[in-house]
Structure formats: structure tokens, C-alpha cells
Amino acid sequence: MRWIREHKLISALLAILLALVIIFCVSVARGGADSSATDVVSKGMNVVSGGLSSVADTIKKNVFGIFAYKKLEADIEELQKENNSLKRQLAEAKIEKEQLDQLEELSQLLNYEYTKKEFKIVSADVTSLDGANWTNVFTINIGSEMGVEVGDAVVNGMGLVGKIQDTGKGWSKVTSIIDDNSKVSFKLARDSKQLGVVAGNAMGEVSGYMLDSGSLVSQGDTIITSGLGTYPEGLEIGTVQDVAYNSNTLLKEVTVEPAVNFKSLEKVSVIL
């Protein structure tokens, strides 16, 4: 009964077909099939045939619809795979472009002098910060396994970052030039005879003084490492923002804006 309720059209057609067969058999049993009985049976068969044809068409459409849907699903899945592949390639290309830009910046910073001296340079990510507002002291993800040693200079594409304070396997601690324990000997980029010393302070700034009170230092001058001490020569430190004469020390004091943005420091390189 449940099957009949679920398949009403097929059940009706089968019932009509059965009735026509009975009519035809009774007619033959009574002495042959007359024309009226034959017409009834013929018309009934046409109805049944039409109904069965309709059912067949419906089934055919449903079957083809199912296969078409399956093919559509497969096409969508294939397009999704291609889309994911293109996204991955785009991301990889972006990373390669960023790395290339960093290398170009670094090559401009280090220039020919460092190529001649064959310094080895290894890149690293900043993994943790010890300061809240400025990157005074921070940790990177490379260490002694890469040949990193205490005192090695740390740079990025903009200029001098600091130096290695401590190191171990898989990590190194860096003291930046804005830390108050950091001191850097410098010279003016336009005049290597004009020397001075700068250090960081608790405010995350860099300031210092010229060794010669008669030094011709001016606002806007670029200062670079002098090569005296632990830092290699020629690394950009920053730009002179202010010059003032201190009558107590009899020295010209300078305030410097670092070339490196320490508030957004993510990647650095270590000069071994």
C-alpha cells in the first residue's frame, strides 16, 4: 500500500493496463474481439503507452539531471582547486618579492665595501620584545648554530639596528642602538673626519656629541658607523635633527633620528 501511495501514476497505469487485458480476454472468450472492444483496448493502450512514455521521459530527465549535477559538482571542485593553487602561487610570489626588496635594501646599505670584505649575512625574524614602546632589547630566531657571536652587528634594509648581546642554539638577544646601554662611534657621511659618539636613552631616542667642539655638523647630516669599535664601517645610523653647544662639557651635542623604525621591526640581518 505504501508503494502504491508513493507511485500513484505508475499504479494507475498498471490498473488501466490490467483492465484492458481483462476486457480483451473476455471479448475473445465470447466469440472474438469485435471492433468496439478492439477500439477500447487500442485507445486504452495508447493512453497507457503515453503515460509510460511520460514516466520514461521523467525518469530520463531525472537521470540526466543527476549526471549533469554530478559533472557540475566535479567542475566546481576542479575550479576551486585551481583557485587555491593560484592563491598559493600569488602568496609565494608576494613573499619572494618582499624578500627581494629586503635584499636590495640590504645591498644598498652594505654597498661595495662589504662585498669586498666578504661579510657573511644571515637573516632572522624578531620573535619577542623586552620593551613595551620601543624595541630596546629583543630576541631573534637564529643563534650559535648559524655562527652568530656576541658583538655581531644587526641591521635591516634601512640601517643599523644594534648588536648581539647574547646567543645560544636557535636564539640570540639583540641590544638596539636606542637602548641606554648602547654606544656607537660615528662619522658624518659627507665628511669622514667629523667624528662623534651616540647612545640611546630611556625615551627610545638617540643622542650624543661630536669629539671636536669645532666640528661642522649641521641639522640634516647623515651619520654612519666610523668603523671604530665593534661595528663595521659605513652602516647608516640616522639623521641629525638638532645641534646644540653644551657650555659645561664644551662639546657640540646632537640629537639623531634613527634610520630604522624600531616600532615596526619584524625582520633583521646579522653581519657575521
WOWOSUL-V314034 format. One line per field, one symbol per residue. phi: phi as a letter, one per 40 degrees, with the letter a starting at -180 (. if undefined). psi: psi as a letter, one per 20 degrees, with the letter a starting at -180 (. if undefined). A space follows every 50 residues. Layout:
phi->???
psi->???
This chain:
phi->.cccccbcccccccccccccccdccccccchhcccccccccccccccccc ccccccccccccccccccccccdccccccccccccccccccccccccccc ccccccccccfcdccccfccbbcabcbabcbccbccbabbcbaccbgcbd gccbbbccicciaccaaacgaabbcccccccbbbcbacccacccbabbac accgbbaaaccbccdccbcgccbbccgcgccccgcccibccabacccccg bccbbbcccccccbcbbbbbcc
psi->hhgghimgghgghhggggghggggggghhjkqorhghggggghghggggg ghggggggggggghgghggggggggggghgggghghgghggghgghgghg gghgghhhghahghggilqpppqqqphqqiqghqmgprqrkqchijjpqp iqqpraihbpgbrphqqaojqqpppriiqijpppprrphiniioqapqrr rijkrprbrqhpijpmqqpiqpqrqiipbipqqjppgapphqpqpoigik qpqqppoqhpoiilohqrqpo.
